[in-house]
Amino acid sequence: MGDAVSRMTVLGSCGAWPEPGRACAGFLLEHNGFGVVLDLGYGTASRLFAHCRDRLPGAVVVTHEHPDHCADVTALGRAWHYTVQADDPSARLPLHCTPGTIRRLEAMEPRPHPATLFDVHDLGNPADVGPFRLTPYPLPHHQPNFGVRLSAPGLTVAYTGDTGPSPRLAELGRDADLFICDATLRTPPPEGEPRYLMTAAEAGQWAAEAGAPRLLLTHFWPGTNRTEAAEQARAEFGGEVLVAEEDLVLDL
């Protein structure tokens, strides 16, 4: 990770389970030498390690406890234990997450226990994360989920995690340099059903409402035609529409 760079790297773009050659939810945000991971689902860890060979990230944010967003945090924990803690056993990697996430990590890897690897913070509270101010936004999903807005001087990135339509999305993405939005569904469910995920068209609508200049669609259900998803978003949003692809690097 360089010292004078602002960029977003896609580690994984799938929801539920990874398509062949892909991975589930995961992003690496780098700004002025500091790296923060946003989610780390199935298959993302090896890509993370490929993109930060010189040093591990400085913090992790997990939007909710579903394994397609947090399963590979255990791999990062092992890497932290056997590299960073080999030199400094007291070092803890900041982890901003919901309480259920820690229970999941503990079930997967009780030794070393997550509490000995991570400096755990409740994602429901605003926090300083390296150069960023993290502001959480509770959003509708099957499990408690927080969209996160990460702001530093001259840069703001917003990420929904998994979510259904919500007025909070406009505030989350307001004028963000990059708005990363859930685009799981190919078609909306029948009217009146609870909404816990979005279509690409809905992502476009909320990006337009937020006034963000760039929209990055992600969390595609396996088998989704991503070109069609992008076209649906463009029909609702006049800014730049991007499609998350593994190892895509965006300058910010």
Secondary structure, 3 states (H helix, E strand, C coil): CCCCCEEEEEEECECCCCCCCCCECEEEEEECCEEEEEEECCCCHHHHHHHCCCCCCCEEECCCCCHHHHCCHHHHHHHHHHCHHHHCCCCCEEEEECHHHHHHHHHHCCCCCHHHHEEEEECCCCEEECCEEEEEEEECCCCCEEEEEEEECCEEEEECCCCCCCCHHHHHCCCCCEEEEECCECCCCCCCCCCCCCEHHHHHHHHHHHCCCEEEEECECCCCCHHHHHHHHHCCCCCEEEECCCCCEEEC
